[in-house]
Structure formats: C-alpha cells, structure tokens
Amino acid sequence: MPEDRWLLSAEDLADRFGVAPSTIRRQTAAGKFPQPVRVGRRILWRSDEVRAWIREGCPPRSRWRWPKGNAV
C-alpha cells in the first residue's frame, strides 16, 4: 500500500492483495472488509484502518470496530 497516502482506492488495495478491484468491492459489500468512506463520488478506504484490520487478522466487519478517535 502506498505508505504516504491516507486514503486508498479499490485499485490500490487490489494491487496490495493481488486481486481484482471488483473483488475488493465484492468483499466490502459482503462485510468482509473495512467500511469505506465516500469522498464525492469516490469510494476510498483509510490506509491506517486497513493496516490495523490486517494486523488483527482480517476479521469480518461484524467483529471489526475501528476506534472512533482514529478518524483521518
């Protein structure tokens, strides 16, 4: 993941995980990936949240809670 970017696109994440961007979107819709944020028409993910989620073992969103004090 680009280390200097706060927000990442599905394409950025797809490169990181070695999958297609559609897989990232599908996994997000299924609740298996952190909740993205909307910026205008773009759907983006917080890089620090994704890193923390990975460190926790990639739990489903139903068990993953990003602490409120960590907003970008």
CNS distance restraints for C-alpha pairs under 8 A (distance, minus, plus):
assign (resid   1 and name CA) (resid   8 and name CA) 8.00 0.50 0.50
assign (resid   1 and name CA) (resid  12 and name CA) 6.57 0.50 0.50
assign (resid   1 and name CA) (resid  13 and name CA) 6.83 0.50 0.50
assign (resid   1 and name CA) (resid  15 and name CA) 7.83 0.50 0.50
assign (resid   1 and name CA) (resid  16 and name CA) 5.69 0.50 0.50
assign (resid   1 and name CA) (resid  47 and name CA) 7.72 0.50 0.50
assign (resid   2 and name CA) (resid  12 and name CA) 7.76 0.50 0.50
assign (resid   5 and name CA) (resid  47 and name CA) 7.03 0.50 0.50
assign (resid   6 and name CA) (resid  46 and name CA) 5.81 0.50 0.50
assign (resid   6 and name CA) (resid  47 and name CA) 5.32 0.50 0.50
assign (resid   6 and name CA) (resid  48 and name CA) 7.11 0.50 0.50
assign (resid   6 and name CA) (resid  72 and name CA) 7.21 0.50 0.50
assign (resid   7 and name CA) (resid  44 and name CA) 5.81 0.50 0.50
assign (resid   7 and name CA) (resid  45 and name CA) 5.39 0.50 0.50
assign (resid   7 and name CA) (resid  46 and name CA) 4.72 0.50 0.50
assign (resid   7 and name CA) (resid  47 and name CA) 5.56 0.50 0.50
assign (resid   8 and name CA) (resid  12 and name CA) 5.77 0.50 0.50
assign (resid   8 and name CA) (resid  13 and name CA) 6.75 0.50 0.50
assign (resid   8 and name CA) (resid  44 and name CA) 5.30 0.50 0.50
assign (resid   8 and name CA) (resid  45 and name CA) 5.12 0.50 0.50
assign (resid   8 and name CA) (resid  46 and name CA) 6.37 0.50 0.50
assign (resid   8 and name CA) (resid  47 and name CA) 6.13 0.50 0.50
assign (resid   9 and name CA) (resid  13 and name CA) 6.40 0.50 0.50
assign (resid   9 and name CA) (resid  43 and name CA) 6.77 0.50 0.50
assign (resid   9 and name CA) (resid  44 and name CA) 4.88 0.50 0.50
assign (resid   9 and name CA) (resid  45 and name CA) 6.50 0.50 0.50
assign (resid  10 and name CA) (resid  14 and name CA) 5.91 0.50 0.50
assign (resid  10 and name CA) (resid  21 and name CA) 5.08 0.50 0.50
assign (resid  10 and name CA) (resid  22 and name CA) 7.75 0.50 0.50
assign (resid  10 and name CA) (resid  24 and name CA) 6.05 0.50 0.50
assign (resid  10 and name CA) (resid  25 and name CA) 6.90 0.50 0.50
assign (resid  10 and name CA) (resid  43 and name CA) 7.74 0.50 0.50
assign (resid  10 and name CA) (resid  44 and name CA) 6.95 0.50 0.50
assign (resid  10 and name CA) (resid  45 and name CA) 7.89 0.50 0.50
assign (resid  11 and name CA) (resid  15 and name CA) 6.24 0.50 0.50
assign (resid  11 and name CA) (resid  20 and name CA) 7.53 0.50 0.50
assign (resid  11 and name CA) (resid  21 and name CA) 5.13 0.50 0.50
assign (resid  12 and name CA) (resid  16 and name CA) 6.46 0.50 0.50
assign (resid  13 and name CA) (resid  17 and name CA) 6.14 0.50 0.50
assign (resid  13 and name CA) (resid  21 and name CA) 7.40 0.50 0.50
assign (resid  13 and name CA) (resid  24 and name CA) 7.19 0.50 0.50
assign (resid  14 and name CA) (resid  18 and name CA) 5.61 0.50 0.50
assign (resid  14 and name CA) (resid  19 and name CA) 4.89 0.50 0.50
assign (resid  14 and name CA) (resid  20 and name CA) 5.37 0.50 0.50
assign (resid  14 and name CA) (resid  21 and name CA) 5.07 0.50 0.50
assign (resid  14 and name CA) (resid  23 and name CA) 7.65 0.50 0.50
assign (resid  14 and name CA) (resid  24 and name CA) 6.43 0.50 0.50
assign (resid  15 and name CA) (resid  19 and name CA) 6.66 0.50 0.50
assign (resid  15 and name CA) (resid  20 and name CA) 7.76 0.50 0.50
assign (resid  19 and name CA) (resid  23 and name CA) 6.36 0.50 0.50
assign (resid  19 and name CA) (resid  24 and name CA) 7.55 0.50 0.50
assign (resid  20 and name CA) (resid  24 and name CA) 6.98 0.50 0.50
assign (resid  21 and name CA) (resid  25 and name CA) 6.45 0.50 0.50
assign (resid  22 and name CA) (resid  26 and name CA) 6.00 0.50 0.50
assign (resid  23 and name CA) (resid  27 and name CA) 5.97 0.50 0.50
assign (resid  24 and name CA) (resid  28 and name CA) 6.08 0.50 0.50
assign (resid  24 and name CA) (resid  33 and name CA) 7.67 0.50 0.50
assign (resid  25 and name CA) (resid  29 and name CA) 6.19 0.50 0.50
assign (resid  26 and name CA) (resid  30 and name CA) 6.21 0.50 0.50
assign (resid  27 and name CA) (resid  31 and name CA) 6.34 0.50 0.50
assign (resid  27 and name CA) (resid  32 and name CA) 5.14 0.50 0.50
assign (resid  27 and name CA) (resid  33 and name CA) 5.84 0.50 0.50
assign (resid  28 and name CA) (resid  32 and name CA) 5.60 0.50 0.50
assign (resid  28 and name CA) (resid  33 and name CA) 4.68 0.50 0.50
assign (resid  28 and name CA) (resid  34 and name CA) 6.71 0.50 0.50
assign (resid  28 and name CA) (resid  35 and name CA) 6.83 0.50 0.50
assign (resid  28 and name CA) (resid  36 and name CA) 7.95 0.50 0.50
assign (resid  31 and name CA) (resid  35 and name CA) 7.92 0.50 0.50
assign (resid  31 and name CA) (resid  60 and name CA) 6.03 0.50 0.50
assign (resid  31 and name CA) (resid  61 and name CA) 5.19 0.50 0.50
assign (resid  31 and name CA) (resid  62 and name CA) 7.11 0.50 0.50
assign (resid  32 and name CA) (resid  58 and name CA) 7.85 0.50 0.50
assign (resid  32 and name CA) (resid  59 and name CA) 7.10 0.50 0.50
assign (resid  32 and name CA) (resid  60 and name CA) 4.46 0.50 0.50
assign (resid  32 and name CA) (resid  61 and name CA) 5.67 0.50 0.50
assign (resid  33 and name CA) (resid  58 and name CA) 7.43 0.50 0.50
assign (resid  33 and name CA) (resid  59 and name CA) 7.89 0.50 0.50
assign (resid  33 and name CA) (resid  60 and name CA) 6.44 0.50 0.50
assign (resid  33 and name CA) (resid  61 and name CA) 6.13 0.50 0.50
assign (resid  34 and name CA) (resid  45 and name CA) 7.53 0.50 0.50
assign (resid  34 and name CA) (resid  49 and name CA) 7.54 0.50 0.50
assign (resid  34 and name CA) (resid  50 and name CA) 6.79 0.50 0.50
assign (resid  34 and name CA) (resid  53 and name CA) 7.36 0.50 0.50
assign (resid  34 and name CA) (resid  60 and name CA) 7.99 0.50 0.50
assign (resid  34 and name CA) (resid  61 and name CA) 5.97 0.50 0.50
assign (resid  34 and name CA) (resid  64 and name CA) 7.59 0.50 0.50
assign (resid  35 and name CA) (resid  45 and name CA) 7.21 0.50 0.50
assign (resid  35 and name CA) (resid  61 and name CA) 7.48 0.50 0.50
assign (resid  36 and name CA) (resid  43 and name CA) 6.22 0.50 0.50
assign (resid  36 and name CA) (resid  44 and name CA) 5.33 0.50 0.50
assign (resid  36 and name CA) (resid  45 and name CA) 4.55 0.50 0.50
assign (resid  36 and name CA) (resid  46 and name CA) 7.20 0.50 0.50
assign (resid  37 and name CA) (resid  43 and name CA) 5.82 0.50 0.50
assign (resid  37 and name CA) (resid  44 and name CA) 5.33 0.50 0.50
assign (resid  37 and name CA) (resid  45 and name CA) 6.00 0.50 0.50
assign (resid  37 and name CA) (resid  46 and name CA) 7.65 0.50 0.50
assign (resid  38 and name CA) (resid  42 and name CA) 5.67 0.50 0.50
assign (resid  38 and name CA) (resid  43 and name CA) 4.73 0.50 0.50
assign (resid  38 and name CA) (resid  44 and name CA) 6.24 0.50 0.50
assign (resid  39 and name CA) (resid  43 and name CA) 6.42 0.50 0.50
assign (resid  39 and name CA) (resid  44 and name CA) 7.21 0.50 0.50
assign (resid  45 and name CA) (resid  49 and name CA) 7.69 0.50 0.50
assign (resid  45 and name CA) (resid  50 and name CA) 7.18 0.50 0.50
assign (resid  46 and name CA) (resid  50 and name CA) 6.27 0.50 0.50
assign (resid  46 and name CA) (resid  72 and name CA) 7.23 0.50 0.50
assign (resid  47 and name CA) (resid  51 and name CA) 6.21 0.50 0.50
assign (resid  48 and name CA) (resid  52 and name CA) 6.21 0.50 0.50
assign (resid  49 and name CA) (resid  53 and name CA) 6.02 0.50 0.50
assign (resid  49 and name CA) (resid  66 and name CA) 6.70 0.50 0.50
assign (resid  50 and name CA) (resid  54 and name CA) 6.17 0.50 0.50
assign (resid  51 and name CA) (resid  55 and name CA) 6.26 0.50 0.50
assign (resid  52 and name CA) (resid  56 and name CA) 6.28 0.50 0.50
assign (resid  53 and name CA) (resid  57 and name CA) 6.58 0.50 0.50
assign (resid  53 and name CA) (resid  58 and name CA) 5.31 0.50 0.50
assign (resid  53 and name CA) (resid  59 and name CA) 7.13 0.50 0.50
assign (resid  53 and name CA) (resid  64 and name CA) 7.44 0.50 0.50
assign (resid  54 and name CA) (resid  58 and name CA) 4.90 0.50 0.50
assign (resid  59 and name CA) (resid  63 and name CA) 6.23 0.50 0.50
assign (resid  59 and name CA) (resid  64 and name CA) 6.07 0.50 0.50
assign (resid  60 and name CA) (resid  64 and name CA) 6.27 0.50 0.50
assign (resid  61 and name CA) (resid  65 and name CA) 7.34 0.50 0.50
assign (resid  66 and name CA) (resid  70 and name CA) 7.28 0.50 0.50
assign (resid  67 and name CA) (resid  71 and name CA) 7.93 0.50 0.50
